[in-house]
Amino acid sequence: MTGQDLAALRKSLDDIDAVLVSALGERARLARDIARVKADGDGPVRDADRETALLQHRSAVGERLGLDPAFVRRIFREILDDSVRRQHDQLHADPDAGQTELRVGFQGTEGAYGHQAVLQHFGVTSRAVGLKAYPSFRAMLEAVIEGHVDRGMLPIENTTAGSVYEAYDLLLRYNLSLVGEEIVDVRHCLLGVANAPLDSIRRIHSHPQALAQCSEFLAAMPNCEGVAAANTALAAKHVRDLKDPAEAAIASEEAGVHFGLHVLKRDIANQAVNYTRFVVVSAQPEDCDPRIAAKVSMVFSTRHEHGALVRCLNIIAEEGLNLTKLESRPRPGMPWEYVFYIDVEGHLGEPRIQAALAGLAARTVFLKVLGCYPSRELPR
């Protein structure tokens, strides 16, 4: 094959890619048209049966064309997720916002998982989005309270390392509302300068959560010291600035690209399935369209007596609500007393949610609804 033949084949691939991108753009426009039609009805946005049938049909067609069915399903899951996000945005849009820029804060810097969550969550919004980085969760949330940004992206839990306790404590302290959530697929990489051999590395920098999520990899490198950083992307930036082959960082591949580092090893987390859940924080609550699958988050404190928590959980169960999260934290200033954070599936206006809230109010010494917001599903 000559160089001319190769150039012609690559030109054909480029032409096909242009058709694919154009088709995806047209599909996105159709998704918004569908949302406008659904706005006149009362049915749910997501049709699970149709999605299952669509995935089966597309993978079967792909298999007949010589494609891996799993590959086809993976692509169409992403396409369907994008379609649902666009429909959610259409139904959930604020008609009074106009074309004003939506200002969104996150902790860290570009390339951080919080930055990735913002891009993922607001990537389909019809409004212009401006991003601002903050050095800490506290600084970001205070910026939301003071009106410097409209939204904040706050990590709340990870499937490997568990809950982010600082985030829960800050939500109790500040008068803020949860208006959304995002789930990010965390793919930790070991990043370094040049192509340094692994046995030359002596220090690995990252956020404590990321270090914990990669503890097995770190244990297999006994000559290395884990060094805590404020953020995974900031760790990558620090390693970039050091220019020392003995220094490495645990962060996303996107952070490596942003800071010009090399991926020395991919997927180093203890668990192959590793997701971080973020919540979108606002100074004011927002209405959640009843056709969108939603969650209600709340926090309460029980009386310091035998069986108090069980009685509260029984109220949730008796109303037929699905409890998706239960987290306890020490109650500030009250030794050996705790507050409990719970998430339940449903909408705040539903009678069963209202009945549960009334029951909890009678059984608790403190109860606060943190927000009702569209829920995200884990990738299937």
N, C-alpha and C positions, 0 to 999 in steps of 0.2 A: 504493500500500500504506500502510495506516495504522499508527500506532505499536502499536495493539492486535494487528494481524495479525503484525507483526514479533515481538512478545512471545510470541505463540502458537507461531510457528515456532521461536523459540529454546527454548521450553519443550519442544517435540518433540525438538529436538536434545539437550537435557539428558537427556530420558528415554532416548533411544537410547544416549547415553554411559554412563548408569547400567547399562544392560543389558550393554554391552561390558565394563565394568569387572567386573561380577558374573561374566560368563562367563570372563574371564581369571583371576579368583580361583578358580573351579571347576576350570579347566584346571590351575592350579598345584597344587591338591589332588590331582588325578588323576595328575600327574607324580610326586608323592611316593608315591602308591599303586603306580605302576608300578615305582618304585625298590625298594619293599619286595618286589615280586614278583621282580624281577631279582636281588635279594639271595640268592635260593635257587638261582640258576643260575650258569653260568660264562661267559655270553656278554657281549660288550662293551656298554657303556651306549649308545654312539652307533651308530645304524644309518644309514650314509651313503646307501644305496640308498633306504631308506624316506623319508629327508629330501628327497632329490632328487625322488622321485615326489610327495610331499606338496606341495612348492613348485610343481611343474608343475601339479598339479590345482587348487590354490588360486588360482594366477594365471589359469588358464583360466576358472574359475568367475567370478573377478572381472572378467575381460575381457568375459564375456557380460553382466555387470551394468553395463557401462559404465565400469569402473575401469581405471586404468593397470596392466598386469600387473607392471611393475617396482615400482610402489608396493606392490602386494599382496605380492610376494616380499620386499621390504624389511621389511614389517611381520612377516611370518611367520618370517623369519630371526631377528628379535629374539625372537619368541615361542618358537621352537625353542631358541634359546640359553638363554633363561630356564628352559625345561623341563630341558635337560641340566644346567644349574647346580644345579637343585633335586635332580635325581637324584644328582649328584656329592656334594652336601651330605649326602644321606640315607645314601649308601654310605660316605662318608668321615668321618662324624660320630664323635666320641670318646664312647663310651658312659659313660665315667667323668666326663665334664665336667658332667653334670647341667644345671642351669639357671644355673650360674655365668656371670658376665659375661666375655666375651672382650674383653680390652683390646688395642687396636691403635694403634700409633704411626705417624706419618707426618711428613715434613719440610715445613715451611712453615706455612700457616694454612688456614682454610676457604676453599674456592674454588680452591686449588692443584690441579694435576693429580694429585699424590699423594693428596690428600683425595678426589678423584674416583675414583681407583683403589680406595681403601678402600671407598667406598660401592658401587662396582660389584662388587667381589669378595665382600664380606661381606653384600650386600643380601639374599641368600636364605637365609642361615644361620638355623638354628632357635634359636640362642642369642642372648641380648642382647649387643649390641656397644657398647663404650665407646671413644671416640676421643680421642687425645691428640696435640697438635702439638709438634714439636721444632724448634729453630732450625737444626740441621744433621743430616746423615746420621750422623755420628759419635755425636752425642748420642742419636739415636734407637736406634742399634744398642747403645750402652752401656746404654740403658734396658731393652732386651730381655735382655741378659746379666744385668743386676742384678735382673730380675724385676719391674720397674715396669710393663711391658706384656708381653703374651703373644706378640704378633706385631709385626713392622715391615714397612712397605711401602717397598721400595727400588727406584728407577728404575735400570735396567741398560743399556738401549740404546734408540736412537731411529732410525727408518727414514730420517730426513733427516740428522741430525747425528752419527749413529754411537754408539759406546759411551760410557757414563758411567764414565770411568776411575777416578774416586774410589771409586765403588761397588765395582769389581773389587778395588781395592787394600785396601779395608776388609774384604771377604769373605776375603781371604788373611790379614789380620792377626787377625781375631777368630774364635773357635771357635763358629760359628753354623751352622745348617742351613737349607737352602731347602726350604720345604714347600708352595709354590704359586707361581703366576705370574698376572699380569693384563696385558691389552693394552688401552690407552686410545687412543681416537681423538682426536688432538690437533688442535683447531680454533682456531688462534691468531687473536685479534681485536686491533685497535687500540682501546684504551679511553681515554676522556678525560672531562673535566668539561664539562657542558653539551653543545652540539652545535658544538664548536670546529671551524673549517675546517682542513683538513689543512695548508695553507700557513702556519698560525699556530703550528704545533708546532715546538719547538726541541730538546726532549730526550725520548727514548723509553726508558723504564726496563723492564728485564726480566732474567730469568736469562740468563747467557751462552749456554746451549744454545738458548733461544728466540730470542735475538738472531741466532745463527748460522743457525737454521732460517728466519729471515725476512730474510736478508741482501739478497736481491734487492729486496724492498720498501724496506728502509732505504737501499739505494744509489740508489733513485729519489727519495729525499728528501734532497738534498745539504745542506740547511740544518739537518738534524737530527743530534743527537749521541746515539749509543747509550750508555746508562748501565747498568752491571751491577748486578743486585740478587740477593739470596740466593735468591729464589723469585719465580715469576710473580705469585702472589697477593699477596705482600708488596709487589711493585712496584705493583700496582693499589691497595693500601691507601695506599702512599706518595703516589701521584698524587691519591687522594681527599683526603688530609690537606693537600696543597699548595694545592688549589683554584685552580690556575693553568692557563688554557687553553693555555699554551705547553708544558705537561707532559703526557705520555701514557704508557701502559703497554701492553706486549704480554702478554696473558693470555687465559684462557678467557672465554667469554660468561658462564659461571656466576660467575666472579670479579667480573665487571662488575656483575651483579645483586646479588651479596653486598655490594659496596662502593658501590653507588649510582652507578656510572659509566655513561656512554653508549658504545655501540658505534659508533665512527667509521668502521671498515671491518672487514669479516669476511674470513676465510680468506686471510690475508696470508702464509702460509708459502710457501717456494720450491716445494714439491711439494704437490699437492692431496692425495695419499695420505701421511699423516703420523701414524705410530703410535709410542707409547712403551711399551716392555715393562717391567713391574715384576716383581720377585720378592718373595715373602712369606717373611720371615725369622723363625726361631724359635730358642730356646735349645736345643731338643731335636729330633731327627729324628722324623718321623712315618711310619707305614706308609701306603703308597699302594695302594688296592684294585686288583688286577690287571685288573679289568674296565674301568678308566678309562684312557684314553690318557694316557701319562706321558712324562716326560723324566728323564734322569739328568744332573746337572751335576757336573763334577769339575775339578780344577786339578792340574797336574803340572809338574815341571821335568826337562828332559833333561840328559844328559851333554853337556858342551861339546865335541862331536865331529861330524865330517861325517856328514850324513844322519840324525842322531838323531831329529829331528821326523818325518821321512818314515817311518821305521821304526815310530814310535808310531801314526801315522795309518794305516799299512798294517794294523796290528793291528785297528783299528776297522773298516776295510773288509773284512778277511778274515772277520770275524764277521757281516758283512751288516748292520751298524748304520748308520742314517742320521744323519750328523753335521749338526746344525742350527746350530752356532755354534763358531767358533774365534777366540779373542782372545789376543794376546800382551801381556805387561806386563813391565817390568824387574823382575828379582829383587832385592829389597831387600838392600843390603849386598854384592852380587856384581856388579861392573861388567861390562857386556856379556853378562850371562847373563839369561835370560828364563824366566818361568813362562807356561804356556799353559792357558787356560780353554776347556773344550769342553762342549757339550751334545749328547747323543745321544737319539734316541727309544727308549723301552723302559722296562722295570721293573727295579729293582735285583736282584730275585730271579731274573730270567731267566738260563738257563745261558749264553747268548751274552754277556750283560752281565758275568757273573762271569768268563767266559773272557777277555774283553777286559781286565777289571781285573787279572787275574792276569798277562796278557801285558804290560800297561803297568807293573805293579810290577817286572817283571824288566828293563824297558828304561829306567826313570826313576830319578832320585835322590830324587824327592819326589813323592808322589801322595796326593791327598785328595779323597774324595767329598763334594761340597757338599750333595747332597740328591737325592732322588727324589720327584717331585711331579706332580700332574695338570697337563697342558698345556692351554693355551688356543689356539684357532685364530684367525687373522686373519679379520675379517668377509669373507664371500664376496660 
